[in-house]
Amino acid sequence: MIKPDRVTTTTCPYCGVGCTLQLHVKDDFIYKVTSPFDSPVNKGNLCVKGRFGYDFIYHPKRILKPMVRRYLLDGGQETVDRSEFPQFTVNGQRSTDWVETDWDTALDITADKLTEIYRRDGSDAMAVYCCAKATNEDNYLLQKMYRALFRTNNVDHCTRLCHAGSVVALQQAIGSSAMSNTASQVLLNDVFMVVGSNTTENHPIIALQMKEAVMKHGAQMIVVDPRRIELVDFAALWLPLKPGTNVPLFSAMAQVIVRENLVNWEFVKSRTEGIEDFIASLEKFTPEYAESVSGVPADDIRRAARLYANAKNAAIYWGMGISQLSHGTASALALIHLAFLTGHIGRDGTGLNPLRGQNNVQGASDMGAMPFHYPGYMRVDEEENATKWEKAWNVEPGGLSRKLGLTTTEILSHAHPGGVRALYIMGENPMMSEPNLNETRRHIEQLEFLVSQDIFINESGAYADVFLPAVPFAEKDGTFSNTDRRVQRVRAAHPPRGLSRPDWQIICDLALRLESRLNPFDPAQDKRPTAKWDYAHPEEILREMADVNPDYAGITYERIEKTGIIYPVPDLSHPGTPTLFTEDFPRGRGKFIPLDYVPVMEEPDDEFPFIFTTGRVLEHWHGGTMTRHSALDEAYPEARLEIHPADAEIHGIRDGQAVRVSSRRGEVVLRATLTEKTSVGVVFTSFHFHEAAANLLTNDALDPQAKIPEFKACAVQVFPARDADLANPEVMLARGRY
Ligand code: SF4
C-alpha cells in the first residue's frame, strides 16, 4: 500500500456540481483520488471523471514550454505573413513550425504584437475568451487586463454557449441569473421537474440526489426530454417533447394551472407583475395545440401541470435542452412563469435551477467574463458601475469603455480586416465548441494574431501564433464557484510541470509588459499610472474583486477553508445564502413576459429528414482537451450516432455500422448505435470527438437576445458509409501536431 507524501483537498475540475476531491500525492505525482464523507456537496461520492479523470496532467502531449511560430522569432512584423512559411497545412491554413522558447521571449512577442494591433486599430480590434475551467482569480484578471488596458468589453466565455438563454430570461424576469436554490435541496421537494438535462451524465452527483429524493423520500419526478434518459426509469411522468417545443409545452401547462384555478394568487399578487397580459397570451396554448407541435399527449401535459402546481414544495432543474435554442430565452421564460404562477420559489425545496455545466462557469460569469457586465453583473453601460471599476483599477475617469462588447459567437464572426484582429484564448476551444465549425474555421483563419493559453494544443491552439503553457487545476491555487453559488478552494497538489505556470501569473506578467508599453512613465507625476498587477497570491486578487462586488464581500480564503460558502455573502459575519428571493426579487416584482411559439430555425424536410441533437456522455467533457488525454478515452473511445431502430431499418443501417451524417453546413462519419433511447425522427451524438465533430453540422442561428446558438436542433440526413470513411484527416492533423 502506497503511503502518500500528502493529501491535498481541492475541487473537481469537470462539472458544475463542484465535488470535493482529495488528491493523494507521492513523489509529486497524484496516484489516487478520494472524497471525504462529510464533503458538503457530494458526501464522499464521485463520478468516473472526478475519481479517475486526472491522468491528463501527466500526458506526454501536455505542453510544458512556451512556444511561438518560427515567423515571429525570425523577424516579427515583416515576416508575420504566414504565407511566407508554407511548411505544412492545417485545415487549409498555411503555417510554420512551432519553436520552443523562454517565457520572456514569448511574453515580449505577445505584448509587442497586441500593442501594435491596439495602437493601429483600436479597442474594437481586441478580444478575449476567458475560461469557465479556470479559477475566479484567473478570470477576474484576464477581463481586467482587457478592460483596463485595451479599453474593450469584447470579453466573453463559454457561458454564451450553454446557459446564455437562461441568464437573459432570469435577468429579465427576476433580475438575477444564478440558481435560486441549491441542488441538494431536491431532497426537500415533493415534486420536481428535470427539463432538457441528462443529469445522470452531465451532473452525475446531482442525479444521485434526484434518485434519492424519489426512492427514499417519495418525491415525484417529471422528466421533460426528447430522449429516454436514465432518469426516466425513476420518473412519475415523462414528457418526450420534440426538440425546440418548450414554449408551447410549458405555456400549455400554465394554461391548465390558470383554467383549473391552481394559481397561488397570494404569491402572484404580492410578488409579481403582468399577470393579466400573461393570462391573455395563454389563450392559444391549449394542451391539444401543444400536443400537435410537441408530440406530448395533452393529458400528460395536464397531469404534469397538476402535479407541479399541487405540490407543497416543487422545483425545476434544467439544462441546455432549454437554453441552446434560437429561442432559448423564451424557453427559460416559459419555465419561470410556472414558478411565478404557483409560488414555487423563494422557499427551501422550491426554485428555478439552471444546472451550470462547467466547473466554474458560474464563477467566470460572476467575475465579469462577459461583454455586458463587470464583476458582480454590473452593466458596463451604466456610469455608476464604470466609475466604481475605474477607481478600483486606477483608470482615469471616463477611461473604461461604456460600449457593450461582442459575444463569443460574434467575436469570431467579426474576425476580418476592420474588425477583430487579435484574439486571446485562455483554455477554451472554439474550433470544437462553436456551431457550424466550417464557418468558424474560415473566421479563425482571418485573425492577424492568436494567443492560446492552455495545457494542450487543441483544435483552436493549432491556429495560434503564440502558445503560453498554463497549469491544470492540481497545480494552482484559487477558487471555483459551483452551480449552487458555493465558492470553494482550489489547491495545488504539486508544483507545475516543466516551465508551465498558473494562469494568473502569466496574465500578471503580460499585463506588466503591456502597461510599460501602453502607459509609459510620466515624469510630471513621477510615476506610471497603472492598475495593480503584482499580486503575491490569488487571495489578494479575490479580495480586490470582493471589495467592489457585494455578493463576494464577505468571502475570504480563511472562511472557505473547510466547506466553501454560498454567495451572496454581504459581510464577513454573514453565513451565506442557500435560498434566494425569500422576500423579493432583485428587480422588485417578478415579471410575467407573454410569449409566442417560434419553431426551431431548421425543421426536417425531404432532403434532411432527421432532427439532430447533441449532448455529453458521462466519460467525456466538452471538446475533450482533458478527457481525451486521459484513460477515460479508452472507456468511450469513439463518437456514436444514436438512432431509433425503426429509422435504422428504413435507412438500411446496422448497429455499429459507419454512417455519414450531413447537414446544410457539413458532414461527419461515425458509427451508429441503435437504441430506443432516442425518439423516431431524432438522432443524437455527443460533441467530444474531433474525428466526428458534431459542431460541423450544427446551426449557427442565434437567439436574438442571448446570442446563444441553436445547438439542440438542426436538420440532417443519415446514410450508410464505409469504415474507411471514419477518420477526418484534416482535423486529425490539427490535433496531431502535438
Ligand atoms: Fe466532478 Fe461533476 Fe463528477 Fe462531481 S459530478 S466528480 S464535480 S465531474
Boltz pocket constraint, residues with backbone or C-beta under 6 A from the ligand:
constraints:
  - pocket:
      binder: B
      contacts: [[A, 12], [A, 13], [A, 14], [A, 15], [A, 16], [A, 17], [A, 18], [A, 19], [A, 42], [A, 45], [A, 46], [A, 47], [A, 48], [A, 49], [A, 50], [A, 51], [A, 202], [A, 203], [A, 204], [A, 205], [A, 206]]
      max_distance: 6.0
